[in-house]
């Protein structure tokens, strides 16, 4: 049972449907989200949508696009720009960072647009994204996924390994109540999650350490904001067809930002709001809304139309736990970020992509229930890091405001302080030198390929190999704000990392490609295979990863490894299904020979690459004969052997792989659950989990071996018992 049909809940339903798991998705609203809300879909999330067959539909949706004009700072939109951030600046930043790379950790030469099959991130408003995902569920997965709007979960309880929920369809007076019995309950019910509250899970924040001036200890709010959703054709202000992603405006009586939601006519204007000192935005008249929009634009468009208005709170919190028993939290129900960087809904969609395959494996008996513990082990550090980085991004905006002339800069504690800042702006001159420096330091806000694609799981459903985390070693943090590892992505196949993307030609096993990827558009040029390459089927290497199995990716073994024999042995020992994908040379003859000799399920060859780019096997860090990877259904590497020797030779290879499969699935030889194996060389700076306050001092599981099984407890449960 999935509660909440926002992007996170819909993504969960799509993932479960692809995995063959029946799911019921309920939503209290009568339909899709009404306000534009979230709009940035980053490249990692687009890869998740690709796996679910929603990638092309998202790109083809009305109003979807990639803002080529960057981000503009203005006094008023009609008056021209004070400053700009452009994609070219990100390229320059990455070039400079590459020159500073330590010689012992050389960078891989990969075109930025070829680091992901998605190419560029997408601008698409939340209601449109929800409509795309719901449409795919309706057209492709009606037998497995049911979506019910106008349904509210009133209560739930856990009993005998199941969850029983009471669901109200309609209003309390005339609606119909029913009981839903499910194995697992997934709470995607937003920042005011009733499921999280019912579980007694608290929220924590590190904002006081990152930006003490921004934190309100009473409510944990960084800043209150108003919003006005309006329609107006502003395309005459654009330089390219889609226009800038954002206007940061600093007018005479108001400041904030205007978000571009469809590349022409759909906009949302935000500004600071001070409850108790001014009228609530819900009480504003249409004339007041028009006045504010006109002040920010510096003109009154003839087609201006106010659609809606309201208020929201900027917060930065992460739940102290993501799970209690068979109830899980995902998305905004367990983490809330400032919108600085656009990581909110992206992190939620990636949460459920991580969890869905684990639940499916447990339901089918392929993995121990202990595998589900790895959800929090893996996703909590990512949520914590994204929250902290979003808070840093928000803090950096104050430096830009100060350079433009707003003194004091945000966040403002009261209306008088805000008005004093606007008054100072009227006579202040822009400090061009300080502004250029502030814009350069704000790079992690606008370009975050390293954060989007380079995050890693240091502990969880994986077999650490003790190698260092190059994403950090190559891009050391220069100061509190500027962090090259956020901006610059370094492809790696280190366990716990996302499988690097390469374009491939499918020579054998095309029918086994993910259903969502069949017939999917494959771009040419910088984003896709080089022009002139001839093949029947292009795909991303990600498309070859199985949803319902672990995937063994191999390369030519140089006669050192008999993969056919090894896989036969492993399959006899482990219940987890294995798909064999072999990366052959570019020769069709070699690929055909590999298919016959290895009995591989899928055989692919590199699809060509631009001159000067790293070789595909080097990108994958599988250059040595006999190297291999075990890849999880979420496209993360669970195990790596960098050569045949790393497998211990032909005789030991089957035992090594069997042990790796069991460790990922957390099953022993007797089928019992196993605890997570710690990373022997985990670096202290690699997104560690902070100590938590109060009774949540440590939420790691305590594994107590008995003569029957492993009993899994939590420290807080022990404290409660005491």
C-alpha positions in Angstrom: 0.0 0.0 0.0 1.4 3.4 -1.1 0.0 6.5 0.5 0.5 9.7 -1.5 0.3 10.1 -5.3 2.9 12.8 -5.7 6.0 12.1 -7.8 7.5 9.8 -5.1 4.4 7.7 -4.7 3.7 7.4 -8.4 7.4 6.5 -9.0 7.0 3.8 -6.4 4.0 2.4 -8.1 5.9 2.4 -11.5 8.9 0.6 -10.0 6.7 -2.1 -8.2 4.8 -2.6 -11.5 8.0 -3.2 -13.4 9.1 -5.7 -10.7 5.7 -7.5 -10.9 4.7 -6.5 -7.4 1.0 -5.6 -6.9 0.5 -2.2 -5.4 -2.4 0.0 -4.4 -1.7 3.8 -4.5 -4.1 6.1 -2.7 -4.2 9.9 -2.7 -6.4 12.2 -0.6 -6.6 14.8 -3.3 -9.2 14.3 -6.0 -6.6 14.6 -8.8 -3.1 15.7 -9.6 -1.3 18.5 -7.7 -2.9 21.8 -8.7 0.0 24.2 -8.3 3.2 23.9 -10.4 5.4 23.1 -7.3 8.6 21.1 -8.1 9.9 21.5 -11.6 13.6 20.2 -11.8 14.0 16.6 -12.9 17.7 15.9 -12.7 19.6 13.4 -14.7 19.7 10.6 -12.2 15.9 10.8 -11.8 15.5 10.8 -15.6 17.5 7.5 -15.6 14.9 6.1 -13.1 12.1 7.3 -15.4 13.9 5.7 -18.3 14.0 2.4 -16.4 10.2 2.7 -15.9 9.5 3.7 -19.5 8.5 7.3 -18.7 11.6 9.1 -19.9 10.4 10.0 -23.4 6.9 10.8 -22.3 8.4 13.3 -19.8 10.5 15.0 -22.5 7.5 15.1 -24.8 5.1 16.5 -22.2 3.6 19.9 -22.8 5.9 22.6 -21.4 8.9 20.4 -20.9 12.3 21.8 -21.8 15.9 22.6 -20.8 16.3 26.3 -20.1 19.3 27.4 -22.2 19.4 31.0 -20.9 20.6 29.9 -17.5 19.6 32.0 -14.5 19.2 35.8 -14.5 19.5 38.4 -11.7 17.5 41.6 -12.3 16.1 44.6 -10.5 12.9 44.1 -12.6 12.6 41.6 -15.4 11.9 44.4 -18.0 15.0 46.3 -17.1 17.7 43.8 -18.2 20.1 41.7 -16.2 22.4 42.6 -13.4 24.2 39.2 -13.5 23.8 35.8 -15.1 24.7 32.2 -14.6 25.2 30.1 -17.7 26.1 26.5 -18.6 29.4 27.8 -20.0 30.4 28.8 -16.5 29.9 25.2 -15.3 32.1 24.0 -18.2 34.8 26.5 -17.1 34.5 25.4 -13.5 34.9 21.7 -14.5 37.9 22.5 -16.7 39.6 24.3 -13.8 38.8 21.6 -11.4 40.2 19.0 -13.8 43.5 20.8 -14.0 43.7 20.7 -10.2 43.1 16.9 -10.1 45.9 15.1 -8.1 48.2 13.2 -10.5 47.7 10.0 -8.6 44.0 10.2 -9.4 43.7 11.1 -13.1 40.3 12.1 -14.4 38.4 10.1 -17.0 37.8 12.1 -20.2 34.0 11.9 -20.7 31.9 14.5 -22.4 29.5 15.9 -19.8 26.4 15.2 -21.9 27.6 11.6 -22.4 27.7 10.9 -18.7 24.0 9.9 -18.7 21.5 8.6 -21.3 19.3 11.5 -20.3 21.8 14.1 -21.6 20.4 17.2 -19.9 18.2 17.7 -16.9 14.6 18.6 -17.6 12.3 21.4 -16.5 8.8 20.1 -16.1 6.2 21.2 -13.6 4.9 18.7 -11.0 1.3 18.4 -12.3 2.6 17.4 -15.8 5.0 14.9 -14.4 2.3 13.3 -12.3 0.0 13.1 -15.3 2.8 11.4 -17.3 3.4 8.8 -14.7 -0.2 8.2 -14.0 -0.9 7.7 -17.7 1.8 5.1 -18.0 0.4 3.2 -15.0 -3.0 3.3 -16.6 -1.8 2.2 -20.0 0.8 -0.4 -19.1 0.2 -1.6 -15.6 -3.5 -1.7 -14.7 -3.2 -5.4 -13.6 -0.5 -4.6 -11.1 -0.9 -1.0 -10.0 -4.2 0.6 -9.0 -4.4 4.3 -8.4 -7.3 5.7 -6.3 -7.7 9.4 -5.8 -10.0 10.8 -3.2 -9.0 8.2 -0.6 -7.6 9.0 2.8 -5.9 6.6 5.2 -7.3 7.2 8.6 -5.3 4.7 10.6 -3.0 1.6 10.4 -1.6 -1.1 12.6 1.0 -3.8 12.2 0.3 -7.4 13.1 1.8 -10.7 12.3 4.1 -9.4 9.6 1.3 -7.5 7.8 -0.1 -4.0 8.0 -3.8 -3.3 8.2 -5.0 0.1 7.2 -8.4 1.8 7.4 -9.0 3.8 4.2 -11.8 6.3 3.8 -13.1 6.9 0.2 -15.0 10.2 0.0 -15.9 12.5 2.9 -16.3 11.5 6.5 -20.1 11.8 6.5 -21.0 10.0 3.3 -17.8 8.2 2.3 -17.1 4.5 2.4 -14.5 2.9 4.7 -12.6 -0.3 3.9 -9.8 -2.3 5.4 -6.6 -2.8 3.3 -4.3 -5.7 4.4 -0.8 -5.5 2.9 2.7 -6.8 3.5 4.3 -3.3 3.4 3.1 0.2 3.8 5.0 3.0 2.1 4.4 6.5 3.4 4.8 9.1 0.6 2.4 11.5 2.2 4.5 14.6 2.2 6.1 17.0 4.7 3.2 16.8 7.2 3.2 13.0 7.1 0.6 11.5 9.3 2.3 8.2 8.9 5.6 9.5 10.3 3.7 11.2 13.2 1.9 7.9 14.0 5.2 6.1 14.1 6.6 8.7 16.5 9.6 9.4 14.2 11.2 12.8 14.9 12.8 15.2 12.4 16.3 16.6 12.9 18.3 19.4 11.2 21.9 20.6 10.9 20.9 24.1 9.7 22.1 25.6 13.1 25.6 24.4 12.2 25.5 25.4 8.5 23.7 28.7 8.7 22.9 29.7 12.3 21.3 33.0 11.2 18.7 31.1 9.1 17.3 28.8 11.8 14.2 29.4 13.9 14.5 27.0 16.9 10.7 27.3 17.6 9.5 25.9 14.3 12.6 24.9 12.4 11.6 27.3 9.6 14.4 29.1 7.6 12.0 31.6 5.9 8.3 31.9 5.2 7.4 32.7 1.6 4.4 33.7 -0.4 3.8 32.4 -3.9 1.7 33.7 -6.8 1.0 31.4 -9.8 0.3 33.6 -12.9 0.1 33.3 -16.6 1.7 35.8 -19.0 3.7 35.5 -22.2 7.2 36.7 -21.3 8.9 35.1 -24.3 9.8 38.5 -25.7 12.3 38.7 -22.9 14.1 35.5 -23.9 17.3 35.0 -25.8 16.5 31.4 -26.7 13.2 29.6 -27.3 12.7 28.3 -23.7 14.2 31.3 -21.8 15.9 31.3 -18.4 15.1 28.8 -15.6 14.7 31.6 -13.0 14.6 35.4 -12.6 16.0 36.5 -9.2 14.4 40.0 -8.9 15.3 42.8 -6.5 12.7 45.5 -7.1 11.9 48.6 -5.0 9.4 47.1 -2.6 9.8 43.3 -3.1 12.4 40.7 -3.9 12.5 37.0 -4.6 12.4 34.8 -7.6 10.2 33.9 -10.5 10.3 30.3 -11.8 9.8 29.4 -15.4 7.4 26.4 -15.6 6.7 25.9 -19.3 9.1 28.0 -21.3 6.6 30.7 -22.1 3.5 31.5 -20.1 3.4 29.6 -16.8 5.2 31.3 -13.9 5.3 31.2 -10.1 6.6 34.3 -8.2 8.0 33.8 -4.7 8.8 36.5 -2.0 9.5 36.5 1.7 6.4 36.6 3.9 6.1 37.5 7.6 3.2 35.8 9.4 1.5 38.0 12.0 3.0 41.2 10.5 1.2 41.3 7.2 -1.9 39.8 5.7 -1.7 36.1 4.7 -1.4 35.6 1.0 -4.6 33.6 0.9 -6.3 36.8 1.8 -4.8 38.9 -0.9 -7.1 40.4 -3.5 -6.5 39.8 -7.2 -5.5 43.5 -7.4 -2.8 43.0 -4.7 -1.4 40.0 -6.6 -1.4 41.9 -9.8 0.4 44.8 -8.1 3.2 42.5 -6.8 3.7 40.7 -10.1 3.8 44.1 -12.0 6.4 45.4 -9.5 8.6 42.4 -10.1 8.2 42.4 -13.9 8.5 46.1 -14.4 5.6 46.0 -16.8 2.0 44.7 -17.0 1.6 42.1 -19.7 -1.7 42.4 -21.5 -2.4 38.7 -21.0 -1.6 38.6 -17.3 -3.8 36.3 -15.3 -3.6 35.4 -11.6 -4.3 31.7 -11.1 -3.7 31.1 -7.4 -1.6 32.2 -4.5 -0.6 30.9 -1.1 2.3 30.5 1.4 4.9 27.9 2.2 7.7 27.4 4.7 11.4 26.8 3.8 12.7 24.0 6.1 15.6 21.6 6.2 14.9 18.4 8.1 15.6 14.7 7.9 13.7 12.0 9.8 15.7 10.1 12.5 14.5 6.8 11.0 13.0 5.8 7.6 11.4 2.6 8.8 9.5 1.0 11.7 8.7 -2.7 11.1 6.9 -3.1 7.7 6.2 0.6 7.4 8.6 2.7 5.3 8.9 6.5 4.7 10.1 8.0 1.4 10.3 11.5 -0.2 9.1 14.6 1.7 7.7 12.4 4.5 11.2 11.7 5.7 13.3 14.7 4.3 12.5 18.3 3.5 15.1 20.5 1.8 15.3 24.2 0.8 14.5 24.3 -3.0 18.1 25.6 -3.6 19.4 23.0 -6.1 16.1 21.2 -6.8 16.9 18.0 -4.9 13.6 17.5 -3.1 11.4 15.4 -5.4 14.5 13.9 -7.1 15.7 12.4 -3.8 12.2 11.0 -3.1 12.0 9.3 -6.5 15.4 7.8 -6.0 14.4 6.6 -2.5 11.6 4.4 -3.9 13.8 3.2 -6.7 16.2 1.9 -4.1 13.5 0.3 -2.0 11.3 -1.3 -4.6 13.7 -4.0 -5.8 14.6 -5.0 -2.2 10.9 -5.5 -1.3 10.4 -7.5 -4.5 13.4 -9.8 -3.7 12.2 -10.4 -0.1 8.6 -11.2 -1.3 9.9 -13.7 -3.8 12.1 -15.4 -1.2 15.4 -14.5 -3.0 16.6 -12.3 -0.1 16.4 -12.2 3.6 14.2 -9.6 5.3 17.4 -8.1 6.6 18.0 -6.7 3.1 15.3 -4.1 3.9 17.5 -2.7 6.6 19.8 -1.5 3.9 17.2 1.0 2.7 17.8 3.3 5.6 21.5 2.5 5.7 21.9 3.7 2.1 19.3 6.5 1.7 19.7 8.3 5.1 23.3 9.5 4.3 22.1 10.7 0.9 19.1 12.6 2.3 21.4 14.1 5.0 23.9 15.2 2.4 21.3 16.6 0.1 19.7 18.5 2.9 23.0 20.0 4.1 24.1 20.9 0.5 20.7 22.5 -0.1 21.1 24.6 3.1 24.6 25.7 1.9 23.2 26.6 -1.5 20.5 28.7 0.2 23.1 30.4 2.4 25.2 31.3 -0.7 22.2 33.3 -2.1 22.7 35.8 0.7 26.2 36.5 -0.6 24.8 37.4 -4.0 22.1 39.5 -2.5 24.7 41.5 -0.5 26.8 42.1 -3.6 23.7 43.5 -5.4 23.0 45.8 -2.5 20.6 44.2 -0.1 21.8 44.9 3.4 21.1 43.0 5.6 20.8 39.9 3.3 18.5 37.0 3.8 17.1 35.4 5.8 15.1 38.3 7.3 13.7 37.8 10.8 10.9 40.3 10.5 9.2 42.7 8.2 11.1 45.7 9.4 14.5 44.1 8.7 13.3 43.1 5.2 12.1 46.6 4.4 15.4 48.1 5.7 17.2 45.8 3.3 15.0 46.9 0.3 15.5 50.6 1.3 19.3 50.1 1.3 19.0 48.5 -2.2 17.5 51.7 -3.7 20.8 53.7 -3.2 23.4 50.9 -3.2 25.7 50.3 -6.1 26.3 46.7 -7.3 29.7 45.5 -6.2 30.7 43.8 -9.5 33.8 42.1 -8.1 32.0 40.7 -5.1 29.1 39.6 -7.3 31.3 37.7 -9.8 33.0 35.9 -6.9 29.6 35.1 -5.3 28.3 33.7 -8.6 31.3 31.5 -9.0 30.9 30.2 -5.5 27.2 29.5 -6.1 28.2 26.9 -8.8 26.9 23.9 -6.7 23.5 25.4 -6.7 23.1 25.4 -10.5 25.4 22.6 -11.7 25.5 19.5 -9.5 26.4 16.6 -11.7 28.7 15.2 -9.0 25.9 15.3 -6.5 23.3 13.9 -8.9 25.3 11.1 -10.4 28.3 10.6 -8.1 26.7 9.9 -4.7 27.7 6.6 -3.2 26.5 4.1 -0.7 29.3 3.4 1.8 27.3 0.7 3.6 24.3 -1.4 2.6 23.5 -4.1 0.1 27.0 -4.2 -1.4 30.5 -5.7 -0.9 33.0 -2.9 -0.2 36.4 -3.4 -1.9 38.3 -0.9 0.2 39.1 1.4 -2.6 39.1 5.2 -1.9 36.2 7.4 -3.0 37.6 9.3 -6.0 34.6 11.6 -6.1 36.0 13.3 -3.0 39.8 12.7 -3.6 39.7 14.4 -7.0 37.6 17.3 -5.9 38.5 18.4 -2.5 36.2 21.0 -0.8 37.9 24.4 -1.0 35.8 25.9 1.7 32.4 25.6 3.4 30.5 26.5 0.2 32.6 25.6 -2.8 32.9 21.8 -3.4 34.1 20.5 -6.7 32.7 17.0 -5.9 29.2 18.5 -6.1 29.7 20.0 -9.5 32.0 17.5 -11.2 31.1 13.8 -11.7 33.8 11.1 -12.0 32.5 7.8 -13.4 33.5 4.8 -11.3 32.4 1.3 -10.8 33.5 1.2 -7.1 30.9 -0.8 -5.1 28.1 1.4 -3.9 28.4 3.7 -7.0 26.0 4.2 -9.9 27.0 2.1 -12.9 28.6 4.4 -15.4 26.6 4.9 -18.5 28.0 4.1 -22.0 26.1 3.7 -25.2 26.2 0.2 -26.6 25.1 -1.9 -29.6 23.0 -4.9 -28.6 24.4 -7.9 -30.6 22.4 -10.6 -28.7 19.5 -10.6 -26.3 17.7 -7.4 -27.4 14.4 -8.9 -26.2 15.7 -8.9 -22.6 16.2 -5.1 -22.6 14.0 -3.4 -20.0 10.5 -3.1 -21.4 10.5 0.6 -20.8 13.6 1.1 -22.9 12.4 -0.8 -26.0 11.8 1.7 -28.8 13.1 4.5 -26.7 14.7 7.5 -28.5 18.5 7.3 -28.7 20.0 10.7 -29.4 22.9 11.3 -31.7 26.0 13.5 -31.5 27.3 14.5 -28.1 24.5 12.9 -26.3 24.3 9.5 -28.1 26.3 7.2 -30.3 28.6 8.9 -32.8 27.1 9.4 -36.3 28.0 6.7 -38.8 27.9 3.8 -36.4 25.9 0.9 -37.8 23.8 -1.4 -35.6 20.3 -2.9 -35.2 19.7 -1.8 -31.6 21.3 1.0 -29.7 20.8 1.1 -25.9 22.3 2.5 -22.7 24.2 -0.1 -20.7 21.7 0.7 -18.0 18.9 -0.7 -20.3 20.6 -4.1 -20.1 20.4 -4.3 -16.3 17.7 -6.7 -15.1 14.8 -5.5 -12.9 14.1 -8.9 -11.5 17.7 -10.3 -11.0 21.2 -9.3 -10.2 23.2 -8.6 -13.4 26.7 -9.9 -13.9 28.6 -7.7 -16.3 31.7 -9.3 -17.7 34.4 -8.5 -20.2 36.7 -10.7 -22.3 38.6 -13.0 -19.9 41.6 -13.7 -22.1 41.0 -17.4 -21.5 41.4 -17.0 -17.7 37.7 -17.3 -16.7 35.0 -19.7 -17.8 31.9 -17.6 -17.1 29.5 -20.4 -18.2 30.8 -22.8 -15.7 31.1 -20.2 -12.9 27.5 -19.0 -13.4 26.2 -22.6 -13.3 27.9 -23.1 -10.0 26.6 -19.8 -8.5 23.0 -20.4 -9.7 23.0 -23.8 -8.0 24.1 -22.2 -4.7 21.9 -19.1 -4.6 18.2 -18.5 -5.1 18.8 -15.0 -6.5 18.4 -15.0 -10.3 21.4 -13.8 -12.3 21.5 -12.2 -15.7 24.8 -12.4 -17.6 25.6 -9.3 -19.7 28.9 -9.5 -21.7 30.7 -6.4 -23.0 32.5 -7.6 -26.1 34.8 -5.7 -28.4 33.3 -3.5 -31.1 33.7 -6.3 -33.6 30.4 -8.0 -34.5 32.3 -11.2 -35.1 33.8 -11.1 -31.6 30.4 -10.4 -30.1 28.8 -13.3 -31.9 31.6 -15.6 -30.7 31.1 -14.4 -27.2 27.4 -15.2 -27.3 28.1 -18.8 -28.4 31.0 -19.5 -26.1 29.7 -17.9 -22.9 25.9 -18.5 -23.3 25.5 -14.9 -22.1 21.9 -13.6 -21.9 22.9 -10.3 -23.4 25.9 -9.4 -25.5 26.7 -5.8 -26.2 29.6 -3.8 -27.8 30.5 -0.2 -27.4 28.6 2.0 -29.8 31.5 4.3 -30.7 32.7 7.5 -29.0 34.0 10.9 -29.8 37.7 11.3 -30.5 39.8 11.8 -27.3 37.2 10.3 -25.0 38.1 7.5 -22.5 37.6 3.9 -23.7 34.4 2.3 -22.5 36.2 -0.4 -20.5 38.3 2.3 -18.8 35.2 4.2 -17.9 33.8 1.1 -16.3 37.2 0.4 -14.7 37.1 -3.1 -16.2 40.2 -2.9 -18.4 41.9 -6.1 -17.1 40.9 -9.6 -18.5 38.3 -11.4 -16.4 37.0 -8.2 -14.6 33.4 -8.2 -13.7 30.6 -6.4 -11.8 27.5 -7.5 -10.0 24.9 -4.8 -10.6 21.7 -4.4 -8.6 18.3 -3.6 -10.2 18.7 0.0 -9.3 21.8 0.2 -11.5 24.2 0.5 -8.5 27.3 -1.7 -8.3 27.1 -4.3 -5.6 30.4 -6.1 -6.2 33.5 -5.6 -8.3 36.4 -7.8 -9.3 38.9 -5.7 -11.3 40.7 -8.8 -12.8 40.6 -12.5 -13.0 43.2 -12.6 -10.2 40.8 -10.6 -7.9 38.4 -13.5 -8.2 41.1 -15.8 -6.8 41.5 -17.8 -10.0 39.1 -20.1 -11.9 38.5 -22.5 -9.1 37.7 -19.9 -6.5 35.7 -17.5 -8.7 32.4 -19.3 -8.2 32.8 -19.2 -4.4 33.7 -15.5 -4.5 30.7 -14.6 -6.6 28.4 -16.8 -4.5 29.6 -15.1 -1.4 29.0 -11.7 -3.0 25.5 -12.5 -4.1 24.6 -13.7 -0.6 26.1 -10.6 1.0 24.1 -8.3 -1.3 20.9 -10.3 -0.6 21.9 -10.7 3.1 21.3 -14.5 3.1 23.7 -17.1 4.5 24.2 -20.6 3.2 21.3 -21.7 5.3 19.1 -18.8 4.1 19.2 -16.9 7.3 19.6 -13.1 7.3 23.1 -11.7 7.7 24.1 -8.2 9.1 25.7 -5.6 6.9 29.4 -5.9 6.4 31.2 -2.6 7.2 33.5 -1.0 4.6 37.1 -1.8 5.8 38.4 1.5 4.5 35.5 3.9 4.9 36.7 7.5 4.9 35.5 9.7 7.7 34.6 12.5 5.3 32.5 10.4 2.9 29.0 11.5 4.0 29.1 9.9 7.5 25.9 9.5 9.5 25.9 12.1 12.3 25.1 11.3 15.8 21.5 12.0 16.6 20.1 13.8 19.7 18.1 12.4 22.6 16.7 8.9 22.5 17.6 8.6 18.8 21.3 8.7 19.7 22.0 5.7 17.4 19.4 4.1 15.2 21.6 1.4 13.7 20.4 -2.1 14.2 21.8 -4.3 16.9 22.3 -7.8 15.7 21.8 -10.4 18.4 22.7 -14.0 17.3 20.7 -16.8 18.8 20.6 -20.5 18.2 17.6 -20.0 15.9 18.0 -16.8 13.9 19.3 -13.2 14.0 17.1 -11.0 16.1 17.1 -7.5 14.8 16.5 -4.7 17.3 17.0 -1.0 17.5 18.9 0.9 20.2 15.9 3.1 20.8 13.7 0.0 21.4 16.1 -1.2 24.0 16.1 2.2 25.7 12.4 2.2 25.7 12.3 -1.2 27.3 14.7 -0.1 30.0 
